[in-house]
Amino acid sequence: MPHINHGFTDKAWELGKAQARQVLYEVARKRRAIPYSDLVGRITAIHIDAHDIRFGYFLGEISREDDEKGMGLTSVLVVHKSGDQRPGFGFFELAENLGRDVSDEEACWIEEFNAVHDYWAKKTG
C-alpha cells in the first residue's frame, strides 16, 4: 500500500511539487510573482485548492528543500491575487522558523523575494 502524504500518495505529492517548482522557477527567472490560485491551477498531479491548509504544507516543503540547496524560500513568489499581493501568514511563520528576521515583514518579504530572483538571475544569466 502506498504511503499517503496529506491525503495524496507520495508519488503524486512529489510530482505535484516538481510541477510547482517548474512554474515557480519560470516565474523567478522572469523576476515576477504568482498568485496562489494561478499556481494551483498549473499543478495537475494533485488537486488542491489555494485555500486548503495542505497547500501551506506543500509550499513549505518546497521552500525548506530549496532553501537547503541555497535557493532561498521559493514560496516567497506565491502571493495573494488581490489586496496586499504578498505571501500569506504561513510564509512568514516558515521564514521565522528558518531563522529569518520577520520583525519587519515588509523588509523580510522584499529581501527574500530579491534573493530568490537573484539566485535565478545568476543561474540563467
C-alpha positions in Angstrom: 0.0 0.0 0.0 1.5 3.4 -0.9 2.3 5.9 1.8 -0.2 8.7 2.0 1.1 12.3 2.2 -1.6 14.8 3.3 -4.2 12.6 1.5 -2.1 12.0 -1.6 0.3 9.2 -2.5 3.9 10.1 -2.0 4.4 9.8 -5.8 1.6 12.3 -6.6 2.7 14.7 -3.9 6.3 14.7 -5.2 5.2 15.0 -8.8 3.0 17.9 -7.7 6.0 19.6 -6.1 8.0 19.1 -9.2 5.3 20.7 -11.3 5.1 23.6 -8.8 8.8 24.1 -8.9 8.8 24.2 -12.7 6.3 27.0 -12.6 8.0 28.8 -9.7 11.4 28.7 -11.3 10.0 30.1 -14.5 8.3 32.9 -12.5 11.6 33.6 -10.7 13.6 33.8 -14.0 11.1 36.5 -15.1 11.5 38.3 -11.8 7.8 38.1 -11.1 5.4 36.6 -8.5 2.4 34.3 -9.0 -1.0 34.3 -7.2 -1.8 31.2 -5.1 -4.8 30.4 -7.3 -2.8 30.6 -10.5 -0.1 28.2 -9.2 -2.7 25.6 -8.1 -4.2 25.8 -11.5 -1.0 24.7 -13.1 -0.5 21.7 -10.8 -2.1 18.6 -12.3 -0.6 15.8 -10.2 -2.6 16.7 -7.2 -5.9 18.6 -7.0 -5.7 21.1 -4.2 -7.3 24.4 -3.5 -5.3 27.5 -2.9 -7.1 27.9 0.5 -6.6 24.2 1.5 -4.4 24.0 4.6 -2.4 21.2 2.9 -1.3 23.8 0.3 0.6 25.6 3.0 2.4 22.3 3.9 3.1 21.8 0.2 4.7 25.2 -0.3 6.5 24.9 3.0 8.2 21.6 1.9 9.2 23.2 -1.4 10.7 26.2 0.4 12.5 24.2 3.0 14.0 21.9 0.4 15.0 24.7 -1.9 16.5 26.8 1.0 18.7 23.8 2.0 20.1 24.0 -1.6 20.9 27.7 -1.2 18.0 28.8 -3.5 16.1 30.8 -0.8 12.5 30.4 0.2 10.9 29.8 -3.2 7.4 30.2 -1.9 8.0 33.9 -1.4 6.9 34.2 -5.1 3.4 32.9 -4.3 1.2 35.9 -3.3 -2.4 37.0 -2.7 -4.1 37.8 -6.0 -5.6 41.0 -4.7 -5.2 43.1 -1.6 -1.6 43.3 -0.4 -0.2 41.0 -3.1 2.2 39.4 -0.6 2.7 35.9 0.7 0.3 34.8 3.4 0.9 34.3 7.1 2.4 30.8 6.6 5.3 32.2 4.6 6.3 34.5 7.5 5.9 31.7 10.0 8.1 29.5 7.9 10.7 32.2 7.4 10.9 32.8 11.2 11.2 29.1 11.8 14.1 29.0 9.4 15.9 31.9 11.1 14.8 34.9 9.1 14.2 38.1 10.8 10.5 38.8 10.4 10.2 41.7 12.9 9.6 43.8 9.8 7.5 41.6 7.5 7.8 44.0 4.6 11.6 44.1 4.7 11.7 40.3 5.2 9.5 39.7 2.2 11.4 42.1 -0.1 14.8 40.7 1.0 13.7 37.1 0.4 11.9 38.0 -2.9 15.1 39.6 -4.2 17.3 36.7 -3.0 15.2 34.2 -4.9 15.2 36.4 -8.0 18.9 37.0 -7.8 19.6 33.3 -7.5 17.7 32.6 -10.7 19.3 35.6 -12.5 22.7 34.1 -11.8 21.5 30.6 -13.0 20.2 31.9 -16.3 22.4 35.0 -16.8 
